[in-house]
Amino acid sequence: MAHEFKFVRTIEFSETDMAGIVHFSNFCKYMESAEHRFFRSIGYSIVTNEIDPPVGWPRVHTSFDFKKPLRFEDEIEIHLLVSELRSKSITYQFRFNKLIGTERELAAIGKLTVVCVSRDCNGTMKACNIPAEIADKIEVAPADLLES
């Protein structure tokens, strides 16, 4: 079962603001990208059409604590950890680490909560239990990995 996912990317110029620092809104995109890659790592897409009924994952909470600025061409590691798994929701914790050689410098911590939903014939979303075939592949990260 999976409880974490990591990947490395380079900060693009278009992600920075007039001060040359990554604009805060991009951290939401980074979290979403990590979540999508996490789902692919367990054999699913975030657009889960192979399950009947198909389910979606709207965001119900996001938050960040920024520690150090990130700038154009910085190499960063985005580290997703499952911090809570409930019957209808998943909460992820994210660490955004600036890579400096073999060292990691914590730049930000994020949190994202998503709810599993299905749609009725009119397209109305309703919270539903996470399908067992997905839930069975996910577990909460060990406490020693999670930020307090």
ZADO-1210 file (C-alpha; in nm, 4 decimals, padded with zeros to 6 digits):
<atoms>
<atom x="00.0000" y="00.0000" z="00.0000" code="MET" pos="1"/>
<atom x="00.1158" y="00.3519" z="-00.0786" code="ALA" pos="2"/>
<atom x="00.1480" y="00.6388" z="00.1668" code="HIS" pos="3"/>
<atom x="00.3868" y="00.8758" z="-00.0137" code="GLU" pos="4"/>
<atom x="00.5074" y="00.9989" z="-00.3484" code="PHE" pos="5"/>
<atom x="00.8009" y="01.2221" z="-00.4458" code="LYS" pos="6"/>
<atom x="00.9111" y="01.3899" z="-00.7640" code="PHE" pos="7"/>
<atom x="01.1585" y="01.6587" z="-00.8658" code="VAL" pos="8"/>
<atom x="01.0981" y="01.9524" z="-01.0984" code="ARG" pos="9"/>
<atom x="01.2619" y="02.2789" z="-01.1948" code="THR" pos="10"/>
<atom x="01.0962" y="02.6148" z="-01.1267" code="ILE" pos="11"/>
<atom x="00.9963" y="02.7848" z="-01.4521" code="GLU" pos="12"/>
<atom x="01.0309" y="03.1603" z="-01.5099" code="PHE" pos="13"/>
<atom x="00.6553" y="03.1906" z="-01.5688" code="SER" pos="14"/>
<atom x="00.5924" y="03.0645" z="-01.2119" code="GLU" pos="15"/>
<atom x="00.7688" y="03.3618" z="-01.0540" code="THR" pos="16"/>
<atom x="00.6387" y="03.7063" z="-00.9635" code="ASP" pos="17"/>
<atom x="00.7930" y="04.0527" z="-01.0057" code="MET" pos="18"/>
<atom x="01.0232" y="03.9863" z="-00.7090" code="ALA" pos="19"/>
<atom x="01.1559" y="03.6707" z="-00.8789" code="GLY" pos="20"/>
<atom x="00.9910" y="03.4430" z="-00.6214" code="ILE" pos="21"/>
<atom x="00.7484" y="03.1597" z="-00.6993" code="VAL" pos="22"/>
<atom x="00.3969" y="03.3011" z="-00.6789" code="HIS" pos="23"/>
<atom x="00.1989" y="03.1338" z="-00.4004" code="PHE" pos="24"/>
<atom x="-00.0751" y="03.0145" z="-00.6352" code="SER" pos="25"/>
<atom x="00.1689" y="02.7780" z="-00.8054" code="ASN" pos="26"/>
<atom x="00.1969" y="02.5707" z="-00.4895" code="PHE" pos="27"/>
<atom x="-00.1629" y="02.4549" z="-00.5501" code="CYS" pos="28"/>
<atom x="-00.0578" y="02.3394" z="-00.8976" code="LYS" pos="29"/>
<atom x="00.2428" y="02.1570" z="-00.7524" code="TYR" pos="30"/>
<atom x="00.0214" y="01.9766" z="-00.4994" code="MET" pos="31"/>
<atom x="-00.2270" y="01.8798" z="-00.7670" code="GLU" pos="32"/>
<atom x="00.0490" y="01.7501" z="-00.9926" code="SER" pos="33"/>
<atom x="00.1857" y="01.5367" z="-00.7082" code="ALA" pos="34"/>
<atom x="-00.1621" y="01.4034" z="-00.6291" code="GLU" pos="35"/>
<atom x="-00.2183" y="01.3050" z="-00.9942" code="HIS" pos="36"/>
<atom x="00.1192" y="01.1290" z="-01.0080" code="ARG" pos="37"/>
<atom x="00.0420" y="00.9546" z="-00.6770" code="PHE" pos="38"/>
<atom x="-00.2843" y="00.8206" z="-00.8224" code="PHE" pos="39"/>
<atom x="-00.1052" y="00.6993" z="-01.1365" code="ARG" pos="40"/>
<atom x="00.1520" y="00.5256" z="-00.9137" code="SER" pos="41"/>
<atom x="-00.1281" y="00.3139" z="-00.7625" code="ILE" pos="42"/>
<atom x="-00.2761" y="00.2333" z="-01.1030" code="GLY" pos="43"/>
<atom x="-00.5517" y="00.4940" z="-01.1340" code="TYR" pos="44"/>
<atom x="-00.6141" y="00.8336" z="-01.2833" code="SER" pos="45"/>
<atom x="-00.7589" y="01.1197" z="-01.0833" code="ILE" pos="46"/>
<atom x="-01.0360" y="01.1039" z="-01.3461" code="VAL" pos="47"/>
<atom x="-01.1539" y="00.7623" z="-01.2375" code="THR" pos="48"/>
<atom x="-01.3772" y="00.6461" z="-01.5226" code="ASN" pos="49"/>
<atom x="-01.2812" y="00.2783" z="-01.4862" code="GLU" pos="50"/>
<atom x="-01.4882" y="00.2548" z="-01.1672" code="ILE" pos="51"/>
<atom x="-01.8667" y="00.2341" z="-01.1758" code="ASP" pos="52"/>
<atom x="-01.9907" y="00.4849" z="-01.0953" code="PRO" pos="53"/>
<atom x="-01.7002" y="00.7133" z="-01.1885" code="PRO" pos="54"/>
<atom x="-01.5734" y="00.9289" z="-00.9025" code="VAL" pos="55"/>
<atom x="-01.4075" y="01.2684" z="-00.8748" code="GLY" pos="56"/>
<atom x="-01.1992" y="01.4423" z="-00.6104" code="TRP" pos="57"/>
<atom x="-01.2946" y="01.8076" z="-00.5486" code="PRO" pos="58"/>
<atom x="-01.0750" y="02.0090" z="-00.3140" code="ARG" pos="59"/>
<atom x="-01.2355" y="02.1125" z="00.0141" code="VAL" pos="60"/>
<atom x="-00.9307" y="02.2524" z="00.1977" code="HIS" pos="61"/>
<atom x="-00.5853" y="02.3837" z="00.1153" code="THR" pos="62"/>
<atom x="-00.3288" y="02.5587" z="00.3322" code="SER" pos="63"/>
<atom x="00.0387" y="02.6499" z="00.3243" code="PHE" pos="64"/>
<atom x="00.3150" y="02.7607" z="00.5562" code="ASP" pos="65"/>
<atom x="00.5981" y="02.9235" z="00.3635" code="PHE" pos="66"/>
<atom x="00.9483" y="02.8964" z="00.5074" code="LYS" pos="67"/>
<atom x="01.1920" y="03.0088" z="00.2338" code="LYS" pos="68"/>
<atom x="01.1395" y="03.1544" z="-00.1134" code="PRO" pos="69"/>
<atom x="01.1802" y="02.9486" z="-00.4283" code="LEU" pos="70"/>
<atom x="01.3159" y="03.1121" z="-00.7434" code="ARG" pos="71"/>
<atom x="01.3546" y="03.0548" z="-01.1174" code="PHE" pos="72"/>
<atom x="01.5593" y="02.7426" z="-01.1990" code="GLU" pos="73"/>
<atom x="01.5577" y="02.6113" z="-00.8418" code="ASP" pos="74"/>
<atom x="01.5301" y="02.2326" z="-00.8348" code="GLU" pos="75"/>
<atom x="01.2556" y="02.1274" z="-00.5959" code="ILE" pos="76"/>
<atom x="01.1341" y="01.7991" z="-00.4562" code="GLU" pos="77"/>
<atom x="00.7612" y="01.7762" z="-00.3946" code="ILE" pos="78"/>
<atom x="00.6898" y="01.5156" z="-00.1285" code="HIS" pos="79"/>
<atom x="00.3290" y="01.3981" z="-00.0825" code="LEU" pos="80"/>
<atom x="00.2338" y="01.2081" z="00.2323" code="LEU" pos="81"/>
<atom x="-00.1115" y="01.0689" z="00.3116" code="VAL" pos="82"/>
<atom x="-00.1877" y="01.2170" z="00.6526" code="SER" pos="83"/>
<atom x="-00.5488" y="01.1048" z="00.6861" code="GLU" pos="84"/>
<atom x="-00.7658" y="00.8493" z="00.5072" code="LEU" pos="85"/>
<atom x="-01.1346" y="00.8527" z="00.5901" code="ARG" pos="86"/>
<atom x="-01.4272" y="00.6755" z="00.4287" code="SER" pos="87"/>
<atom x="-01.5006" y="00.9704" z="00.1952" code="LYS" pos="88"/>
<atom x="-01.1906" y="01.1884" z="00.2054" code="SER" pos="89"/>
<atom x="-00.8123" y="01.1932" z="00.1835" code="ILE" pos="90"/>
<atom x="-00.5871" y="01.4545" z="00.3429" code="THR" pos="91"/>
<atom x="-00.2374" y="01.4958" z="00.2080" code="TYR" pos="92"/>
<atom x="00.0588" y="01.6717" z="00.3599" code="GLN" pos="93"/>
<atom x="00.3186" y="01.8167" z="00.1255" code="PHE" pos="94"/>
<atom x="00.6772" y="01.9211" z="00.1753" code="ARG" pos="95"/>
<atom x="00.8382" y="02.1446" z="-00.0825" code="PHE" pos="96"/>
<atom x="01.2135" y="02.1014" z="-00.0545" code="ASN" pos="97"/>
<atom x="01.4686" y="02.3083" z="-00.2419" code="LYS" pos="98"/>
<atom x="01.7476" y="02.0778" z="-00.3565" code="LEU" pos="99"/>
<atom x="02.0989" y="02.2116" z="-00.3125" code="ILE" pos="100"/>
<atom x="02.3388" y="01.9389" z="-00.4196" code="GLY" pos="101"/>
<atom x="02.2588" y="01.6462" z="-00.1923" code="THR" pos="102"/>
<atom x="02.0960" y="01.8710" z="00.0702" code="GLU" pos="103"/>
<atom x="01.7261" y="01.9526" z="00.1111" code="ARG" pos="104"/>
<atom x="01.6063" y="02.2878" z="00.2409" code="GLU" pos="105"/>
<atom x="01.2413" y="02.3065" z="00.3472" code="LEU" pos="106"/>
<atom x="01.0725" y="02.5864" z="00.1508" code="ALA" pos="107"/>
<atom x="00.7055" y="02.5233" z="00.2374" code="ALA" pos="108"/>
<atom x="00.4579" y="02.2822" z="00.3912" code="ILE" pos="109"/>
<atom x="00.1141" y="02.2330" z="00.2394" code="GLY" pos="110"/>
<atom x="-00.2051" y="02.0519" z="00.3188" code="LYS" pos="111"/>
<atom x="-00.4791" y="01.9400" z="00.0818" code="LEU" pos="112"/>
<atom x="-00.8055" y="01.7618" z="00.1598" code="THR" pos="113"/>
<atom x="-01.0115" y="01.6064" z="-00.1186" code="VAL" pos="114"/>
<atom x="-01.3523" y="01.4398" z="-00.1004" code="VAL" pos="115"/>
<atom x="-01.4603" y="01.1470" z="-00.3135" code="CYS" pos="116"/>
<atom x="-01.7773" y="01.2281" z="-00.5087" code="VAL" pos="117"/>
<atom x="-01.9981" y="01.0672" z="-00.7691" code="SER" pos="118"/>
<atom x="-02.2456" y="01.2426" z="-00.9971" code="ARG" pos="119"/>
<atom x="-02.6100" y="01.1635" z="-01.0489" code="ASP" pos="120"/>
<atom x="-02.7786" y="01.1662" z="-01.3908" code="CYS" pos="121"/>
<atom x="-02.8206" y="01.5462" z="-01.3624" code="ASN" pos="122"/>
<atom x="-02.4495" y="01.5970" z="-01.2941" code="GLY" pos="123"/>
<atom x="-02.4968" y="01.6872" z="-00.9283" code="THR" pos="124"/>
<atom x="-02.2027" y="01.5832" z="-00.7144" code="MET" pos="125"/>
<atom x="-02.2550" y="01.3917" z="-00.3909" code="LYS" pos="126"/>
<atom x="-01.9943" y="01.2689" z="-00.1445" code="ALA" pos="127"/>
<atom x="-01.9521" y="00.8924" z="-00.1561" code="CYS" pos="128"/>
<atom x="-01.7289" y="00.6295" z="-00.0018" code="ASN" pos="129"/>
<atom x="-01.3896" y="00.5936" z="-00.1614" code="ILE" pos="130"/>
<atom x="-01.4138" y="00.2809" z="-00.3795" code="PRO" pos="131"/>
<atom x="-01.2524" y="-00.0163" z="-00.2045" code="ALA" pos="132"/>
<atom x="-01.0243" y="-00.0856" z="-00.5014" code="GLU" pos="133"/>
<atom x="-00.8662" y="00.2590" z="-00.4491" code="ILE" pos="134"/>
<atom x="-00.8830" y="00.2755" z="-00.0684" code="ALA" pos="135"/>
<atom x="-00.7149" y="-00.0659" z="-00.0432" code="ASP" pos="136"/>
<atom x="-00.4060" y="00.0731" z="-00.2194" code="LYS" pos="137"/>
<atom x="-00.3646" y="00.3764" z="00.0103" code="ILE" pos="138"/>
<atom x="-00.2545" y="00.3974" z="00.3713" code="GLU" pos="139"/>
<atom x="-00.1720" y="00.6733" z="00.6164" code="VAL" pos="140"/>
<atom x="00.1974" y="00.7563" z="00.6379" code="ALA" pos="141"/>
<atom x="00.3785" y="00.6536" z="00.9571" code="PRO" pos="142"/>
<atom x="00.3542" y="00.9202" z="01.2271" code="ALA" pos="143"/>
<atom x="00.7293" y="00.9781" z="01.2304" code="ASP" pos="144"/>
<atom x="00.7121" y="01.1010" z="00.8660" code="LEU" pos="145"/>
<atom x="00.4299" y="01.3484" z="00.9259" code="LEU" pos="146"/>
<atom x="00.4831" y="01.7082" z="01.0424" code="GLU" pos="147"/>
<atom x="00.3142" y="01.7823" z="01.3702" code="SER" pos="148"/>
</atoms>
